[in-house]
Amino acid sequence: MSDDTEAVADQLVVISDRLADLALARLRIASESVRAGETPDPALAAEEKRITRARRAVEKAAQLLGGPSLTSASGSASIDGP
């Protein structure tokens, strides 16, 4: 693998981690509203799902460029899982 593709794969892992943080933030907001007795915002749930789909796509791209060693670097066991 070339240094260029490895560098891009590394950047994709960082992006994937950032997307995971964003999705978790949306889930925290939704859970806080449920704890407060409110109904969670459906737009917020849809946004979390969209962010999670994007994260999975980015993880897959990183794995394709960088090989299986990058999958463990991002903390994910498998990108093809549920």
Secondary structure, DSSP 8 states (H G I E B T S, - for coil): --HHHHHHHHHHHHHHHHHHHHHHHHHHHHHHHHHTT----HHHHHHHHHHHHHHHHHHHHHHHHH-THHHHHTT-S-SS--
